Amino acid sequence: MRYEPFHIEVAPDALDDLRERLRCTRWPDEVQPADWDYGVPLEFMRDIIEYWATSFDWRAQERRMNSFRNYRAELNGMGVHFIHEPGQGPNPIPLLISHGWPSSFLEMLDIIPFLADPGRFGGSPTDAFDVIVPSIPGYGFSDRPARRGFSYPDVAKIWIALMDGLGYKRFAAHAHDHGAAIMTRINVNHPERVLGYHTTEPSIPSAPVTLQSEDLTDAERTFLETRARWQAHDDGYARVQSTRPQTLAYALNDSPAGLAAWLLDKWYAWTAPPSGNLEDCFSKDQLLSTVSLYWFTETANATGRAYYEGAHDPRALPPGFAIRVPTGISLVATQPIERPPREFVARRYRDIRYWTELGRGGHFIAGEEPELLAESIRAFFRPLR
């Protein structure tokens, strides 16, 4: 594999165009009283768009991204961006981290130092990892898939090619969301490559049961009922993106305010801050760095289209498939649909070695509580080294 260092730098005219579009935002009306149950509140949006237009420093975000070792490689005909940060310890093991939607490699930046150089933060250098964080094709600085049908199995093959190209025959992995769907393919089809798999979203893949199944425990039934309510009231984004992604794309690719609302709705809903203030969990700069990445790379359509391709992919795994690689589970605090009971998870994951309650954090915990998540990842992999 040939891979080249990659430097991130958005053209000045793209920054100027963004600011002009933000200044020309045409605001919708809003009923009173309104809260997040209607969608992103107008007051929140006005505040964050004003900050984006006048105070947000994209160049500072670029400097932060470029402080890591960024590369681009051609893999299976697809240009792929990835970070490869070597571990600072006597025997670091490779750790592949896959992000999800509406996120990116940016969510993982804060956790990388805790994993690559734990000794710097009071941990043991023997827990160090070589950290590899690729951008899923269609996201960030990876190429956007242009052919119909590109989905999780294709990304899984690219991840295997990436790890081969870096010289890693076996590797550890951490993933959630779309990353977990990709890792499912690797865990099932290439278990010999996976030293161990850690996730904060053990309901992906889902257990092969429904509310009509006869052998459910009470905890499983409660979880499935919770998930059914969530699908009825909160799954609209996925239904749109899995049925008509191209129609939505015209708005998201043309309006930065519209793109921000579409993405940040999920950052709020999947974090559920007790105070009701998303900035108690993420700074404006954190939030807008992700939205800006989607904007400058024009990837809203490609990332949304992944839902369509996943829903229509004929390459289904066998109904009774199981994941037999050593597995570690860390449950976040604020997302009920990401907190299935252990017996539900064990229907798919047959070698659970580690199960813990993190006690804090939501869906984007790598960006919200990076040190906490890194401690859990290190603890799971310690006996597998």
Helices and strands as residue ranges (DSSP letters): E 3-5, H 12-23, G 36-38, H 42-54, H 58-66, E 70-75, E 78-85, E 93-98, G 105-108, H 112-116, G 118-121, G 125-127, E 129-134, H 152-165, E 171-175, H 177-189, G 191-193, E 194-199, H 218-234, H 236-241, H 245-254, H 256-269, G 278-280, H 284-297, H 300-312, E 327-331, G 336-338, H 342-345, E 352-357, H 365-368, H 370-381, G 382-384
